[in-house]
């Protein structure tokens, strides 16, 4: 059977150190963020891998990025009697932001020490917390008979061996998006550089080709023979024909008499037969 708020108030002195009756929340008690936390690195330049645990001063804040894990030590030291068991969770206010408890949901009988919450930010954005913030809940319930168990000592600090699996970073959607954006920027910069280099090569090639054409034309003009210029007017006026003077030793050519004109002869007039003499 779960304990109600009135029983909690009656037994808080034996259950929780540095308790405050005002933190009794119906049938639960609100636990606070303690003085030590650890958040898995995102792998971004401003969030290096293998970073150490972070001690928190009074009311000092910290952030759990989207897709990252965190270890949070409670401020309170709690005890669970041998005849009871406790259940723990995160308050709904923080669940709605995406914070999920992945460390378990109960505390064994005969436990004594601080609680260590392992949380995961499944939300789309970072979750901001600070020391002393009341973000956890604990319930107590009675067992049918007391458990004969050795006392189980709780946490005083975050064990270093728990940090190894997440110290090198946890791949998340936010982290993958950050890497994709970074690679996209690098690719865009590379494409821009290649385009700039191609433009410079085209410009240099054009200069070389232009210089080669100019040099070739100059060489051709120097190798051609010189031609005397002719006046344009002289080519338009025909030159006089040369006069042929006969040589004095040459015999004169016989004169060729002109051919007589041929006059067509008149065709003879038709003869008319004479009339025969009339008969006697």
TORMI-345694 format. One record per residue: x, y, z of N, C-alpha, C in turn. Coordinates in pm, whole numbers, plus 50000, padded with zeros to 5 digits. Layout:
N
nx_ny_nz_cax_cay_caz_cx_cy_cz
X_Y_Z_X_Y_Z_X_Y_Z $
...
//
This chain:
280
nx_ny_nz_cax_cay_caz_cx_cy_cz
50085_49881_50000_50000_50000_50000_50089_50125_50000 $
50053_50222_49911_50131_50346_49903_50099_50435_50023 $
50202_50507_50065_50185_50598_50178_50122_50728_50127 $
50034_50782_50204_49974_50910_50172_50059_51026_50222 $
50015_51145_50190_50090_51264_50227_50104_51282_50376 $
50000_51247_50453_50007_51265_50597_50109_51172_50660 $
50116_51048_50613_50217_50957_50668_50356_51002_50630 $
50369_51052_50509_50500_51104_50469_50545_51215_50562 $
50456_51305_50595_50492_51415_50683_50533_51364_50819 $
50468_51257_50864_50501_51202_50996_50637_51134_50998 $
50680_51077_50886_50802_50996_50885_50916_51059_50806 $
50900_51182_50762_51005_51243_50682_51138_51251_50755 $
51137_51274_50881_51262_51287_50956_51348_51162_50948 $
51284_51045_50938_51359_50920_50930_51387_50880_50786 $
51323_50945_50693_51336_50905_50552_51430_50993_50472 $
51427_51125_50496_51499_51218_50409_51572_51321_50496 $
51702_51336_50468_51778_51441_50535_51744_51576_50472 $
51751_51679_50554_51727_51816_50509_51593_51826_50435 $
51490_51768_50494_51359_51767_50430_51286_51898_50455 $
51184_51921_50376_51096_52036_50390_50954_51988_50365 $
50869_52009_50462_50731_51962_50451_50662_52022_50329 $
50706_52141_50287_50643_52206_50172_50669_52130_50042 $
50765_52038_50042_50794_51962_49921_50711_51835_49912 $
50627_51810_50009_50535_51697_49999_50432_51731_49894 $
50424_51648_49791_50335_51672_49676_50232_51560_49673 $
50120_51580_49744_50014_51480_49759_50072_51355_49824 $
50091_51246_49748_50143_51123_49808_50291_51104_49777 $
50358_51208_49723_50499_51197_49686_50578_51311_49749 $
50711_51298_49739_50799_51403_49788_50888_51446_49672 $
50905_51578_49655_50983_51633_49545_51131_51639_49584 $
51214_51575_49503_51358_51575_49525_51424_51678_49434 $
51538_51729_49479_51605_51838_49407_51731_51792_49335 $
51770_51870_49235_51897_51847_49165_52011_51880_49261 $
52108_51789_49268_52218_51805_49363_52337_51879_49307 $
52452_51856_49372_52571_51935_49342_52665_51876_49239 $
52626_51768_49170_52715_51711_49068_52632_51652_48955 $
52674_51682_48831_52604_51630_48713_52707_51592_48608 $
52663_51514_48513_52744_51483_48395_52651_51473_48275 $
52690_51537_48166_52611_51537_48042_52699_51485_47930 $
52648_51390_47853_52727_51333_47744_52758_51440_47640 $
52878_51435_47580_52917_51537_47482_52846_51519_47349 $
52824_51628_47282_52759_51625_47151_52859_51607_47038 $
52988_51627_47066_53090_51616_46961_53114_51745_46886 $
53043_51852_46920_53064_51980_46855_53192_52044_46909 $
53249_52139_46833_53376_52199_46877_53371_52262_47016 $
53257_52320_47053_53246_52383_47184_53204_52285_47294 $
53192_52156_47260_53153_52055_47357_53245_51934_47340 $
53366_51941_47394_53466_51836_47367_53427_51703_47427 $
53482_51596_47368_53460_51462_47419_53545_51439_47544 $
53506_51334_47619_53579_51295_47740_53590_51410_47841 $
53485_51488_47849_53485_51596_47946_53457_51540_48086 $
53499_51608_48190_53482_51557_48326_53342_51584_48381 $
53318_51528_48498_53194_51559_48571_53194_51707_48609 $
53076_51759_48626_53065_51902_48655_53007_51924_48794 $
53084_51983_48885_53027_52021_49014_52946_52150_48999 $
52838_52159_49070_52749_52274_49059_52750_52356_49187 $
52757_52486_49169_52741_52574_49283_52594_52597_49312 $
52564_52676_49409_52426_52704_49444_52354_52771_49328 $
52244_52711_49287_52158_52763_49179_52230_52769_49044 $
52344_52702_49030_52414_52701_48902_52338_52614_48802 $
52334_52657_48679_52254_52589_48577_52341_52505_48485 $
52278_52416_48412_52343_52333_48312_52238_52295_48208 $
52284_52236_48099_52197_52205_47985_52217_52062_47941 $
52107_51995_47911_52111_51862_47849_52062_51878_47706 $
52151_51873_47607_52109_51894_47467_52016_51782_47420 $
51946_51809_47314_51856_51709_47255_51935_51587_47212 $
51883_51467_47248_51948_51343_47210_52065_51302_47297 $
52087_51368_47411_52201_51337_47497_52156_51283_47632 $
52247_51210_47697_52223_51152_47829_52282_51243_47937 $
52230_51222_48057_52283_51295_48171_52270_51213_48299 $
52368_51230_48389_52362_51174_48524_52344_51289_48621 $
52243_51278_48706_52211_51385_48800_52203_51326_48941 $
52286_51378_49028_52284_51334_49168_52184_51420_49245 $
52107_51358_49333_52008_51433_49411_52076_51510_49524 $
52009_51614_49565_52057_51693_49680_52034_51618_49811 $
51923_51546_49817_51883_51480_49941_51947_51341_49953 $
51976_51306_50074_52013_51168_50108_51887_51101_50162 $
51849_50989_50105_51722_50925_50142_51748_50788_50205 $
51647_50741_50275_51649_50607_50335_51518_50537_50303 $
51528_50410_50281_51408_50328_50260_51407_50221_50371 $
51304_50217_50452_51301_50118_50561_51295_49975_50508 $
51323_49880_50596_51320_49740_50556_51178_49692_50526 $
51079_49760_50579_50941_49718_50558_50873_49798_50445 $
50954_49868_50363_50897_49952_50257_50982_49943_50131 $
50927_49996_50026_50997_50010_49898_50960_50147_49841 $
51048_50204_49763_51024_50337_49708_51021_50332_49556 $
50948_50427_49498_50939_50441_49352_50977_50584_49316 $
51047_50598_49205_51097_50730_49165_51057_50760_49021 $
51050_50888_48990_51016_50932_48854_51055_51078_48838 $
51034_51128_48718_51056_51269_48686_50920_51338_48682 $
50916_51459_48728_50790_51534_48727_50743_51557_48584 $
50610_51564_48568_50550_51575_48434_50596_51701_48361 $
50622_51807_48437_50667_51932_48373_50791_51910_48287 $
50882_51827_48335_51007_51802_48264_50990_51691_48160 $
50897_51600_48186_50868_51498_48085_50815_51563_47958 $
50734_51665_47974_50676_51732_47857_50784_51801_47773 $
50897_51831_47835_51009_51890_47760_51091_51783_47687 $
51065_51656_47719_51136_51547_47653_51230_51470_47742 $
51241_51508_47872_51334_51441_47963_51273_51310_48011 $
51348_51201_47996_51300_51067_48029_51394_51004_48131 $
51337_50938_48232_51415_50867_48331_51448_50727_48278 $
51576_50694_48267_51618_50563_48216_51700_50486_48319 $
51697_50532_48443_51780_50469_48547_51703_50365_48629 $
51576_50345_48602_51498_50253_48683_51389_50330_48756 $
51298_50255_48817_51181_50320_48875_51156_50282_49020 $
51249_50212_49084_51227_50177_49224_51357_50187_49301 $
51343_50196_49433_51457_50196_49524_51436_50081_49622 $
51538_49997_49636_51526_49874_49715_51505_49903_49864 $
51444_49810_49933_51435_49821_50079_51574_49826_50142 $
51583_49898_50253_51706_49912_50330_51816_49983_50250 $
51776_50082_50171_51869_50163_50092_51897_50291_50169 $
52021_50337_50161_52058_50463_50225_52164_50533_50141 $
52136_50656_50104_52231_50734_50025_52157_50828_49930 $
52235_50898_49851_52175_50985_49749_52132_50901_49630 $
52038_50953_49554_51992_50884_49434_52064_50942_49312 $
52092_50855_49218_52154_50897_49092_52055_50870_48979 $
52008_50978_48918_51914_50966_48807_51991_50967_48676 $
51961_50870_48592_52011_50869_48455_51896_50912_48365 $
51917_51019_48291_51808_51076_48211_51852_51086_48066 $
51754_51091_47979_51777_51106_47835_51683_51212_47782 $
51738_51303_47705_51657_51410_47646_51606_51363_47510 $
51481_51320_47506_51420_51274_47381_51344_51385_47311 $
51352_51505_47361_51279_51617_47302_51354_51682_47188 $
51290_51780_47122_51353_51847_47008_51454_51954_47045 $
51453_51996_47170_51543_52104_47211_51611_52072_47342 $
51704_52158_47379_51780_52138_47503_51690_52161_47625 $
51720_52089_47733_51650_52104_47860_51746_52173_47958 $
51702_52283_48014_51785_52362_48106_51741_52333_48250 $
51839_52299_48334_51813_52270_48475_51914_52347_48559 $
51890_52351_48688_51982_52417_48780_51981_52345_48914 $
52085_52366_48990_52093_52301_49121_51983_52354_49213 $
51921_52261_49284_51812_52296_49374_51675_52291_49309 $
51670_52264_49179_51542_52257_49109_51470_52127_49144 $
51343_52137_49176_51265_52021_49220_51205_51950_49099 $
51280_51856_49045_51233_51792_48922_51212_51641_48935 $
51232_51581_49054_51212_51438_49072_51107_51413_49181 $
51049_51294_49178_50949_51254_49276_50984_51118_49334 $
50948_51096_49460_50966_50966_49524_50840_50931_49602 $
50796_50805_49587_50681_50752_49660_50729_50637_49749 $
50660_50617_49859_50689_50504_49947_50567_50413_49952 $
50595_50283_49961_50488_50183_49974_50532_50076_50073 $
50436_50023_50149_50465_49922_50252_50471_49783_50190 $
50559_49699_50245_50566_49559_50207_50477_49476_50301 $
50442_49357_50261_50357_49273_50346_50430_49228_50472 $
50566_49224_50463_50647_49192_50580_50786_49252_50562 $
50856_49282_50666_50989_49342_50654_51087_49250_50583 $
51177_49310_50505_51281_49233_50434_51404_49224_50523 $
51460_49106_50531_51584_49086_50607_51700_49100_50508 $
51747_49219_50493_51851_49248_50394_51959_49333_50458 $
52080_49320_50403_52187_49409_50443_52161_49548_50386 $
52210_49645_50456_52190_49783_50411_52262_49804_50277 $
52190_49864_50186_52246_49895_50054_52285_50042_50052 $
52414_50065_50041_52463_50203_50043_52445_50266_49906 $
52399_50388_49910_52373_50461_49787_52494_50540_49738 $
52468_50643_49661_52573_50721_49596_52606_50846_49680 $
52735_50878_49678_52780_51006_49732_52829_51097_49621 $
52871_51035_49514_52917_51107_49395_52886_51021_49273 $
52905_51077_49156_52880_51000_49032_53000_50911_49005 $
52982_50777_49000_53096_50687_48974_53156_50711_48835 $
53287_50714_48831_53356_50741_48704_53337_50629_48603 $
53319_50504_48652_53306_50392_48559_53175_50397_48481 $
53078_50478_48526_52953_50492_48451_52967_50586_48332 $
53073_50663_48329_53087_50766_48225_53149_50713_48097 $
53220_50599_48107_53292_50548_47991_53208_50527_47868 $
53094_50458_47878_53016_50429_47756_52963_50553_47685 $
52946_50664_47754_52888_50782_47689_52986_50899_47683 $
53109_50877_47732_53205_50988_47735_53253_51029_47597 $
53248_50936_47501_53294_50969_47365_53184_51028_47278 $
53066_51047_47335_52959_51108_47257_52852_51008_47220 $
52733_51055_47208_52618_50973_47171_52559_51030_47043 $
52547_50944_46941_52490_50988_46816_52339_51010_46833 $
52295_51126_46800_52154_51162_46810_52110_51228_46681 $
51979_51249_46669_51929_51317_46550_51985_51458_46541 $
51992_51524_46656_52047_51660_46656_52195_51658_46619 $
52269_51557_46675_52410_51547_46641_52433_51514_46494 $
52352_51422_46441_52363_51386_46300_52330_51506_46211 $
52229_51582_46249_52193_51701_46172_52308_51802_46173 $
52370_51816_46291_52484_51908_46300_52598_51864_46209 $
52625_51730_46205_52732_51680_46119_52697_51697_45972 $
52569_51672_45938_52526_51689_45799_52541_51835_45757 $
52500_51928_45845_52513_52070_45814_52660_52109_45799 $
52744_52052_45886_52887_52084_45878_52947_52031_45747 $
52913_51907_45711_52963_51850_45585_52909_51925_45464 $
52783_51969_45473_52724_52045_45363_52797_52178_45345 $
52832_52241_45456_52906_52367_45448_53045_52344_45388 $
53112_52234_45432_53244_52204_45376_53235_52177_45226 $
53130_52103_45185_53113_52073_45043_53086_52200_44964 $
53003_52288_45018_52973_52414_44949_53099_52498_44935 $
53180_52503_45042_53305_52579_45035_53400_52518_44932 $
53403_52384_44926_53490_52318_44829_53444_52345_44687 $
53313_52339_44663_53260_52367_44530_53292_52510_44489 $
53276_52602_44583_53308_52742_44554_53456_52759_44518 $
53542_52688_44592_53686_52696_44564_53718_52639_44426 $
53657_52525_44393_53681_52463_44261_53631_52554_44150 $
53514_52613_44167_53462_52704_44065_53554_52824_44048 $
53606_52876_44158_53698_52989_44149_53826_52949_44076 $
53878_52831_44107_53999_52783_44039_53974_52762_43890 $
53856_52708_43855_53824_52689_43714_53814_52823_43642 $
53756_52923_43708_53745_53055_43647_53884_53115_43622 $
53974_53096_43718_54111_53147_43701_54181_53073_43587 $
54162_52940_43578_54223_52863_43470_54170_52906_43334 $
54040_52929_43325_53983_52976_43198_54040_53112_43158 $
54051_53200_43257_54106_53333_43230_54251_53324_43185 $
54328_53239_43252_54469_53224_43214_54482_53158_43077 $
54396_53060_43049_54401_52994_42917_54366_53093_42806 $
54267_53178_42832_54230_53278_42732_54346_53374_42705 $
54417_53412_42811_54532_53501_42792_54642_53433_42711 $
54669_53305_42742_54774_53232_42669_54736_53215_42522 $
54612_53177_42496_54568_53160_42357_54573_53292_42282 $
54529_53402_42347_54536_53533_42283_54678_53574_42252 $
54769_53546_42346_54909_53580_42322_54967_53498_42207 $
54931_53368_42200_54981_53283_42092_54928_53330_41957 $
54801_53367_41951_54744_53417_41824_54814_53545_41782 $
54834_53636_41875_54902_53763_41843_55044_53738_41794 $
55117_53650_41859_55254_53619_41819_55257_53553_41681 $
55160_53463_41654_55155_53398_41524_55128_53496_41412 $
55035_53588_41432_55006_53689_41330_55127_53778_41304 $
55198_53810_41410_55317_53894_41394_55424_53822_41313 $
55445_53694_41340_55543_53616_41266_55504_53605_41119 $
55377_53586_41090_55332_53577_40951_55356_53708_40877 $
55331_53819_40941_55349_53948_40874_55496_53976_40847 $
55584_53928_40932_55727_53952_40910_55784_53861_40801 $
55729_53743_40779_55782_53648_40682_55731_53672_40540 $
55628_53752_40516_55575_53778_40382_55665_53877_40308 $
55692_53859_40166_55775_53956_40092_55703_54088_40075 $
55790_54195_40057_55732_54329_40042_55677_54345_39900 $
55565_54405_39878_55501_54428_39749_55489_54577_39728 $
55540_54626_39601_55535_54770_39574_55391_54812_39563 $
55360_54918_39625_55221_54966_39618_55190_55019_39480 $
55077_54997_39428_55029_55046_39298_54919_55145_39321 $
54923_55249_39228_54820_55352_39242_54688_55298_39192 $
54589_55333_39257_54455_55286_39220_54406_55351_39093 $
54457_55474_39066_54411_55544_38946_54473_55485_38821 $
54600_55437_38832_54665_55381_38714_54601_55253_38670 $
54546_55180_38761_54481_55056_38723_54348_55080_38655 $
54294_55199_38676_54165_55229_38616_54180_55284_38475 $
54294_55357_38437_54314_55415_38303_54389_55314_38219 $
54335_55275_38102_54406_55175_38020_54531_55234_37958 $
54637_55155_37951_54763_55203_37895_54754_55201_37742 $
54818_55303_37670_54811_55308_37523_54882_55190_37461 $
54827_55145_37348_54888_55033_37275_55018_55076_37211 $
55119_54994_37209_55247_55034_37150_55236_55041_36997 $
55304_55142_36934_55304_55160_36788_55411_55071_36728 $
55372_54993_36629_55466_54900_36565_55529_54970_36447 $
55659_54989_36444_55734_55054_36334_55799_54945_36252 $
55771_54945_36118_55829_54838_36037_55979_54854_36025 $
56047_54747_36018_56194_54749_36005_56230_54785_35863 $
56333_54867_35841_56370_54908_35705_56413_54791_35617 $
56461_54684_35670_56508_54573_35588_56398_54477_35556 $
56290_54495_35614_56182_54400_35589_56113_54433_35461 $
56076_54334_35380_56006_54355_35254_55863_54386_35283 $
55813_54481_35196_55673_54517_35222_55581_54402_35188 $
55482_54398_35264_55385_54291_35242_55300_54325_35122 $
55271_54225_35035_55187_54253_34917_55050_54298_34964 $
55008_54398_34882_54875_54451_34916_54771_54352_34876 $
54678_54337_34954_54569_54244_34927_54456_54322_34867 $
54423_54290_34734_54315_54362_34666_54185_54323_34728 $
54103_54418_34738_53973_54386_34796_53893_54297_34702 $
53818_54212_34757_53738_54120_34676_53629_54197_34610 $
53607_54166_34475_53500_54238_34406_53366_54207_34465 $
53285_54308_34459_53152_54289_34514_53071_54202_34419 $
53002_54114_34472_52921_54021_34393_52784_54081_34381 $
52746_54108_34253_52613_54165_34227_52527_54053_34173 $
52422_54031_34234_52337_53920_34187_52283_53951_34048 $
52294_53854_33956_52243_53872_33819_52093_53863_33822 $
52035_53945_33733_51887_53941_33729_51840_53812_33665 $
51739_53761_33729_51684_53635_33676_51619_53663_33543 $
51634_53573_33439_51575_53598_33306_51424_53601_33314 $
51371_53693_33231_51225_53706_33227_51166_53585_33160 $
51060_53541_33199_50998_53423_33137_50957_53453_32994 $
50986_53359_32902_50950_53375_32760_50810_53332_32738 $
50744_53411_32654_50606_53379_32621_50603_53316_32483 $
50547_53198_32471_50550_53134_32337_50470_53218_32237 $
50526_53224_32115_50459_53301_32010_50332_53230_31969 $
50241_53316_31929_50113_53258_31891_50123_53187_31757 $
50068_53073_31751_50070_53000_31621_49983_53070_31525 $
50024_53069_31395_49939_53132_31291_49808_53061_31281 $
49714_53142_31262_49580_53093_31251_49568_53012_31122 $
49490_52917_31119_49473_52832_31001_49410_52908_30888 $
49438_52862_30782_49390_52918_30663_49243_52911_30656 $
//
